[in-house]
Amino acid sequence: SFIIPNFNSLKYIEETIQSIYSQSYSNFEIIIVDDCSSDDSVDFIKNLDFIDSRLRLFVLEKNNGRPAIPRNYGLQKAQGDFIAFMDSDDIWHHEKLAIQLAAMSKYKADFSCTSLINFSNYIELSSRPKIQFYGKVERLSFKKLLRKNIIPNSSVIVSRSRLIELRFNEDARYKAIEDYHLWLQLLQQGISSIKLKDSLLFCRISET
């Protein structure tokens, strides 16, 4: 289950959704939770010609100003055995899901993330040389993560069974660090966690 919070992402959301539909692994659902966008992104998503029943769109009644609440709402609706988090302007390599799930199976991990490549526009991204896959991973630990957040949010895949009692902290004081806080809670429980060295996430960097 992909969980994507959306707020005024009309400019980029199509590329994000398309990168999921382009995955070589196709057994997924996409849950988009709109946080009362003021642009036309909701209607735009509804009218994309390549979407199918795997995509479900929910619109919250009021704007919350931070992604924790839309993400938690998405977790309530998720049906998959694994949860993938993604921001509404990022892009996945088309083999990311297959490679990452295979690594989780190989290393018996309930939590995983990958390295990333920053980019500013799709033209810049498409002109990059092809990625070389090395298959290297590092084990993550609470102690290691406590020093610095080395987990890109849009690269995370976690077993849904590990999130039954945990959620993103919706307190305004946790805005922009609610993901780091949740990863710390998960790793503090000692769950098996890995980070793939391959850069399978393309993280968009914008002026805002």
C-alpha contacts under 8 A as a table, 3 or more apart, distances in Angstrom:
res1	aa1	res2	aa2	distance
1	S	28	F	5.76
1	S	29	E	4.88
1	S	30	I	5.84
1	S	31	I	6.95
1	S	78	A	5.86
1	S	79	Q	6.63
1	S	80	G	4.99
1	S	81	D	7.65
1	S	82	F	6.23
1	S	83	I	4.93
1	S	84	A	5.96
2	F	28	F	7.39
2	F	29	E	6.16
2	F	30	I	4.67
2	F	31	I	5.81
2	F	83	I	6.08
2	F	84	A	4.68
2	F	85	F	5.80
2	F	86	M	6.90
3	I	30	I	6.31
3	I	31	I	4.93
3	I	32	I	6.02
3	I	33	V	7.59
3	I	71	R	6.44
3	I	74	G	5.76
3	I	75	L	7.38
3	I	78	A	7.96
3	I	83	I	7.29
3	I	84	A	6.24
3	I	85	F	5.12
3	I	86	M	6.23
4	I	30	I	7.59
4	I	31	I	6.19
4	I	32	I	4.76
4	I	33	V	6.26
4	I	71	R	7.07
4	I	74	G	7.83
4	I	85	F	6.42
4	I	86	M	5.24
4	I	87	D	5.71
4	I	88	S	6.05
5	P	32	I	5.82
5	P	33	V	4.88
5	P	34	D	5.91
5	P	35	D	7.06
5	P	67	P	6.15
5	P	70	P	5.50
5	P	71	R	6.16
5	P	86	M	7.81
5	P	87	D	6.53
5	P	88	S	6.51
6	N	9	S	6.19
6	N	32	I	6.62
6	N	33	V	5.90
6	N	34	D	4.55
6	N	35	D	6.07
6	N	37	S	7.38
6	N	87	D	7.78
6	N	88	S	5.85
7	F	34	D	5.94
7	F	35	D	5.45
7	F	36	C	6.77
7	F	37	S	4.85
7	F	38	S	7.87
8	N	37	S	4.97
8	N	38	S	6.26
8	N	39	D	5.35
8	N	40	D	7.59
8	N	41	S	6.21
9	S	12	Y	5.67
9	S	13	I	5.52
9	S	39	D	7.92
9	S	41	S	6.18
9	S	88	S	6.41
9	S	89	D	7.04
10	L	13	I	5.72
10	L	14	E	7.65
10	L	39	D	6.88
10	L	40	D	6.51
10	L	41	S	4.45
10	L	44	F	7.28
11	K	14	E	7.70
12	Y	15	E	5.71
12	Y	16	T	6.62
12	Y	88	S	6.99
12	Y	89	D	5.14
13	I	16	T	5.05
13	I	17	I	6.18
13	I	41	S	7.76
13	I	45	I	7.88
13	I	88	S	5.46
13	I	89	D	5.84
14	E	17	I	5.23
14	E	18	Q	5.93
14	E	45	I	7.46
14	E	48	L	7.89
15	E	18	Q	5.04
15	E	19	S	6.15
15	E	89	D	7.53
15	E	91	I	6.95
16	T	19	S	5.31
16	T	20	I	6.82
16	T	88	S	6.17
16	T	89	D	5.84
16	T	90	D	5.71
16	T	91	I	5.12
16	T	92	W	7.63
17	I	20	I	5.26
17	I	21	Y	6.44
18	Q	21	Y	5.04
18	Q	22	S	6.04
19	S	22	S	5.07
19	S	23	Q	6.67
19	S	91	I	5.78
19	S	92	W	5.63
19	S	93	H	7.09
19	S	94	H	6.52
20	I	23	Q	5.40
20	I	91	I	7.97
20	I	92	W	6.85
20	I	94	H	7.41
21	Y	26	S	7.39
22	S	94	H	5.64
23	Q	26	S	6.24
23	Q	93	H	7.61
23	Q	94	H	4.38
23	Q	95	E	5.87
23	Q	96	K	7.28
23	Q	97	L	6.74
23	Q	98	A	7.83
24	S	94	H	6.12
24	S	95	E	5.75
24	S	97	L	7.62
24	S	98	A	6.72
25	Y	28	F	7.93
25	Y	95	E	7.50
25	Y	97	L	6.24
25	Y	98	A	5.46
28	F	54	R	6.81
28	F	80	G	7.36
29	E	54	R	4.61
29	E	55	L	5.81
29	E	56	R	7.64
29	E	80	G	7.47
30	I	54	R	6.03
30	I	55	L	4.55
30	I	56	R	6.10
31	I	55	L	6.07
31	I	56	R	5.02
31	I	57	L	6.00
31	I	58	F	7.60
31	I	74	G	6.23
31	I	77	K	7.77
31	I	78	A	7.35
32	I	55	L	7.60
32	I	56	R	6.32
32	I	57	L	4.87
32	I	58	F	6.20
32	I	74	G	7.37
33	V	57	L	6.07
33	V	58	F	4.83
33	V	59	V	5.81
33	V	60	L	7.09
33	V	70	P	5.49
33	V	71	R	7.38
33	V	73	Y	7.39
33	V	74	G	6.49
34	D	37	S	6.44
34	D	42	V	7.32
34	D	57	L	7.49
34	D	58	F	6.09
34	D	59	V	4.67
34	D	60	L	6.07
34	D	70	P	7.13
35	D	59	V	6.41
35	D	60	L	5.45
35	D	61	E	7.80
35	D	62	K	6.79
35	D	63	N	5.06
35	D	64	N	6.57
35	D	65	G	7.73
35	D	70	P	6.62
36	C	59	V	6.45
36	C	60	L	5.95
36	C	61	E	6.68
36	C	62	K	5.78
36	C	63	N	5.05
37	S	40	D	7.52
37	S	41	S	7.10
37	S	42	V	7.45
37	S	63	N	7.70
39	D	42	V	7.89
40	D	43	D	5.66
40	D	44	F	6.06
41	S	44	F	4.84
41	S	45	I	6.03
42	V	45	I	5.27
42	V	46	K	6.36
43	D	46	K	5.06
43	D	47	N	6.28
44	F	47	N	5.28
44	F	48	L	6.40
45	I	48	L	5.41
48	L	51	I	5.99
51	I	54	R	7.55
51	I	55	L	6.64
52	D	55	L	6.09
53	S	56	R	7.13
60	L	63	N	7.16
60	L	70	P	7.79
64	N	67	P	7.73
64	N	69	I	7.02
66	R	69	I	6.96
66	R	172	A	7.81
66	R	175	K	6.16
66	R	176	A	7.72
67	P	70	P	5.49
67	P	71	R	6.09
67	P	175	K	7.90
68	A	71	R	5.20
68	A	72	N	6.13
68	A	168	F	5.38
68	A	169	N	6.50
68	A	170	E	5.42
68	A	175	K	7.71
68	A	178	E	6.58
69	I	72	N	5.13
69	I	73	Y	6.16
69	I	168	F	7.57
69	I	170	E	5.98
70	P	73	Y	5.02
70	P	74	G	6.17
71	R	74	G	5.01
71	R	75	L	6.28
71	R	168	F	7.44
72	N	75	L	4.97
72	N	76	Q	6.52
72	N	167	R	6.21
72	N	168	F	6.41
73	Y	76	Q	5.22
73	Y	77	K	6.71
74	G	77	K	5.15
74	G	78	A	6.06
75	L	78	A	5.12
78	A	83	I	7.64
80	G	83	I	6.69
80	G	160	R	7.29
81	D	159	S	6.12
81	D	160	R	5.48
81	D	161	S	7.43
82	F	157	I	6.52
82	F	158	V	5.56
82	F	159	S	4.44
82	F	160	R	5.04
83	I	157	I	5.50
83	I	158	V	5.30
83	I	159	S	6.20
83	I	160	R	5.76
84	A	154	S	7.64
84	A	155	S	7.45
84	A	156	V	5.70
84	A	157	I	4.44
84	A	158	V	6.64
85	F	153	N	6.50
85	F	154	S	5.29
85	F	155	S	6.90
85	F	156	V	5.84
85	F	157	I	6.85
86	M	90	D	7.00
86	M	153	N	6.78
86	M	154	S	4.07
86	M	155	S	7.01
86	M	156	V	7.93
87	D	90	D	5.71
87	D	153	N	7.80
87	D	154	S	5.84
89	D	203	C	7.71
89	D	204	R	6.25
90	D	154	S	7.19
90	D	201	L	7.55
90	D	202	F	5.98
90	D	203	C	5.01
90	D	204	R	5.47
91	I	201	L	6.22
91	I	202	F	5.08
91	I	203	C	6.64
91	I	204	R	7.82
92	W	96	K	6.38
92	W	200	L	6.14
92	W	201	L	4.90
92	W	202	F	6.01
93	H	96	K	5.23
93	H	200	L	5.18
93	H	201	L	6.25
93	H	202	F	7.39
94	H	97	L	7.53
95	E	98	A	5.52
95	E	99	I	6.04
95	E	200	L	7.86
96	K	99	I	5.26
96	K	100	Q	5.87
96	K	200	L	5.54
96	K	201	L	7.72
97	L	100	Q	5.29
97	L	101	L	6.01
98	A	101	L	5.44
98	A	102	A	6.12
99	I	102	A	5.23
99	I	103	A	6.24
100	Q	103	A	5.08
100	Q	104	M	6.22
100	Q	112	S	7.42
100	Q	113	C	7.87
100	Q	114	T	8.00
100	Q	157	I	7.98
100	Q	196	L	7.60
101	L	104	M	5.02
101	L	105	S	6.24
102	A	105	S	5.12
102	A	106	K	6.15
103	A	106	K	4.98
103	A	107	Y	6.07
103	A	109	A	7.98
104	M	107	Y	5.37
104	M	108	K	5.51
104	M	109	A	4.73
104	M	110	D	6.81
104	M	111	F	7.49
104	M	112	S	6.86
104	M	194	I	7.70
105	S	108	K	4.97
105	S	109	A	6.62
106	K	109	A	7.89
108	K	192	S	7.02
109	A	112	S	6.92
109	A	191	I	7.53
109	A	192	S	4.64
109	A	193	S	5.28
109	A	194	I	6.63
110	D	158	V	5.64
110	D	159	S	5.19
110	D	162	R	7.60
110	D	191	I	6.53
110	D	192	S	5.65
110	D	193	S	6.18
111	F	156	V	7.35
111	F	157	I	5.98
111	F	158	V	4.38
111	F	159	S	6.50
111	F	191	I	7.33
111	F	192	S	6.48
111	F	193	S	4.63
111	F	194	I	6.49
112	S	155	S	7.95
112	S	156	V	5.72
112	S	157	I	5.40
112	S	158	V	6.35
112	S	193	S	5.55
112	S	194	I	4.83
112	S	195	K	5.53
112	S	196	L	7.49
113	C	151	I	6.29
113	C	152	P	6.96
113	C	155	S	4.97
113	C	156	V	4.43
113	C	157	I	6.34
113	C	194	I	6.65
113	C	195	K	4.81
113	C	196	L	6.26
114	T	151	I	7.54
114	T	152	P	7.27
114	T	155	S	5.55
114	T	156	V	7.29
114	T	195	K	5.19
114	T	196	L	4.48
114	T	197	K	6.12
114	T	198	D	6.34
114	T	199	S	6.12
114	T	200	L	6.27
114	T	201	L	6.95
115	S	152	P	7.35
115	S	155	S	7.68
115	S	195	K	7.30
115	S	196	L	6.31
115	S	197	K	5.46
115	S	198	D	5.69
115	S	199	S	4.30
115	S	200	L	6.46
115	S	201	L	6.70
116	L	152	P	7.41
116	L	155	S	7.94
116	L	198	D	7.73
116	L	199	S	4.40
116	L	200	L	6.04
116	L	201	L	4.68
116	L	202	F	5.72
116	L	203	C	6.60
117	I	199	S	6.06
117	I	200	L	7.72
117	I	201	L	6.30
117	I	202	F	4.91
117	I	203	C	6.07
118	N	202	F	5.73
118	N	203	C	4.75
118	N	204	R	5.86
118	N	205	I	6.44
119	F	122	Y	7.69
119	F	124	E	6.87
119	F	125	L	6.20
119	F	202	F	6.65
119	F	203	C	6.14
119	F	204	R	5.06
119	F	205	I	5.89
120	S	124	E	7.01
120	S	125	L	7.84
120	S	204	R	5.40
120	S	205	I	5.10
120	S	206	S	6.13
121	N	124	E	5.45
121	N	125	L	6.45
121	N	204	R	7.24
122	Y	125	L	4.90
122	Y	126	S	6.10
123	I	126	S	5.24
123	I	127	S	6.35
124	E	127	S	5.40
124	E	128	R	6.83
125	L	128	R	5.56
131	I	199	S	7.73
132	Q	198	D	7.87
133	F	198	D	6.01
134	Y	197	K	7.61
134	Y	198	D	6.58
135	G	196	L	7.08
135	G	197	K	7.13
135	G	198	D	6.80
136	K	196	L	6.09
136	K	197	K	5.50
136	K	198	D	7.23
137	V	194	I	6.35
137	V	195	K	5.43
137	V	196	L	4.43
137	V	197	K	5.50
138	E	194	I	5.64
138	E	195	K	5.32
138	E	196	L	6.66
138	E	197	K	7.39
139	R	192	S	7.96
139	R	193	S	5.99
139	R	194	I	4.58
139	R	195	K	6.46
140	L	144	K	6.64
140	L	145	L	7.15
140	L	187	L	7.86
140	L	192	S	7.84
140	L	193	S	5.25
140	L	194	I	5.32
140	L	195	K	6.71
141	S	144	K	5.21
141	S	145	L	6.16
141	S	187	L	6.00
141	S	188	Q	7.80
141	S	190	G	7.42
141	S	193	S	7.16
142	F	145	L	5.14
142	F	146	L	5.93
142	F	184	L	6.18
142	F	187	L	4.89
142	F	188	Q	5.26
142	F	190	G	7.47
143	K	146	L	5.20
143	K	147	R	6.98
144	K	147	R	5.77
144	K	148	K	7.27
145	L	148	K	5.32
145	L	149	N	5.58
145	L	150	I	6.74
145	L	184	L	6.93
146	L	149	N	7.15
146	L	184	L	7.15
149	N	180	Y	6.32
151	I	155	S	7.59
151	I	156	V	7.45
151	I	180	Y	7.74
151	I	195	K	7.89
152	P	155	S	5.51
152	P	156	V	6.93
153	N	156	V	5.67
153	N	179	D	6.72
154	S	201	L	7.15
154	S	203	C	7.88
155	S	200	L	7.70
155	S	201	L	5.99
158	V	162	R	7.33
159	S	162	R	5.64
159	S	163	L	7.38
160	R	163	L	5.28
160	R	164	I	6.85
161	S	164	I	5.71
162	R	165	E	7.55
162	R	166	L	7.57
162	R	186	L	7.64
163	L	166	L	4.88
163	L	167	R	6.76
166	L	182	L	7.57
167	R	182	L	6.98
168	F	178	E	5.65
168	F	179	D	6.56
168	F	181	H	7.60
168	F	182	L	5.88
169	N	174	Y	6.51
169	N	178	E	5.69
169	N	181	H	7.66
169	N	182	L	7.60
170	E	174	Y	6.97
170	E	175	K	7.79
170	E	178	E	7.55
171	D	174	Y	5.66
171	D	175	K	7.33
172	A	175	K	5.36
174	Y	177	I	5.31
174	Y	178	E	5.07
174	Y	181	H	7.99
175	K	178	E	5.90
176	A	179	D	7.40
177	I	180	Y	5.17
177	I	181	H	6.19
178	E	181	H	5.10
178	E	182	L	6.30
179	D	182	L	5.15
179	D	183	W	6.25
180	Y	183	W	5.16
180	Y	184	L	6.22
181	H	184	L	5.20
181	H	185	Q	6.39
182	L	185	Q	5.07
182	L	186	L	6.28
183	W	186	L	5.10
183	W	187	L	6.17
184	L	187	L	5.22
184	L	188	Q	5.89
185	Q	188	Q	5.10
185	Q	189	Q	6.63
186	L	189	Q	5.44
186	L	190	G	7.18
186	L	191	I	6.69
187	L	190	G	5.09
187	L	191	I	5.72
187	L	192	S	7.93
187	L	193	S	7.44
188	Q	191	I	7.72
196	L	199	S	7.72
199	S	202	F	7.67
